[in-house]
Each structure stands twice: as structure tokens, then as C-alpha cells.
Amino acid sequence: MPGSQDFAADPRNEGVLIYLNGRLVPRHAAMVSVFDAGFVLGDGVWEGLRLHKGKLLHLDEHIERLFWGAREIALDLGLSPDGVKEALRQTLAVNGMEDGVHIRLMATRG
């Protein structure tokens, strides 16, 4: 029986660059420690965003909710809301992404 985490592999993802701690790194090198607080304690926040026809849908609302959640757990995201938006734009641009993209924006205490 299919599960809720099943997905269809997309060959476009093989060469994607991931924004990780201020750097764009190849997907295969985008790693965090198994001791990261996000894994060990579930200590972090995340948002799922969609890119549709060049536009990140409900971007301001997602960013507001991300920062609200971070404040609630006293997590410094290290970037301003505009900084997060710019990181998203950089990541999309370097990967040539314009449509049909799902982004999981994740921040942990590390």
C-alpha cells in the first residue's frame, strides 16, 4: 500500500543546488549532522512552498509563519525575512527553477 511519504523520483533533482548555511551546495553534499537538534529533538521550524509560473505562492504568509514559529521556540534564523526571501530567489535562479517546484524551507537550532 502506498504511504504518505511516497514520491516519484524526478531526474531534474539530481543536479540541484541546495541552500545550506549560506552556501549553495550540490544535493549529494547537502548534509547535516545526525546530532543536529532538528533530528535529535525536533527543534526547528519549516515551511513548504510552491513555485508556480515564476511566483512563490503566499510567500509573505509563509515567511511570517516561519518567523513566528522561530520566535515561539526562541530560534534565531540568522537572516531577516528579506534575507530568507533573497536566499530563496538565489536558489531558484541558480537552479533555473520557474514552475512546478515544491520547496521545503527548514531551519534548526543545529
C-alpha positions, 0 to 999 in steps of 0.5 A: 500500500502506498504511504504518505511519504511516497514520491516519484523520483524526478531526474531534474533533482539530481543536479540541484543546488541546495541552500545550506548555511549560506552556501549553495551546495550540490544535493549529494553534499547537502548534509547535516549532522545526525546530532543536529537538534532538528533530528535529535529533538525536533527543534526547528521550524519549516515551511513548504512552498510552491513555485508556480509560473515564476511566483512563490505562492503566499510567500509573505504568509509563509515567511511570517509563519516561519518567523513566528514559529522561530520566535515561539521556540526562541530560534534565531534564523540568522537572516531577516525575512528579506534575507530568507526571501533573497536566499530563496530567489538565489536558489531558484535562479541558480537552479533555473527553477520557474514552475512546478517546484515544491520547496521545503524551507527548514531551519534548526537550532543545529 
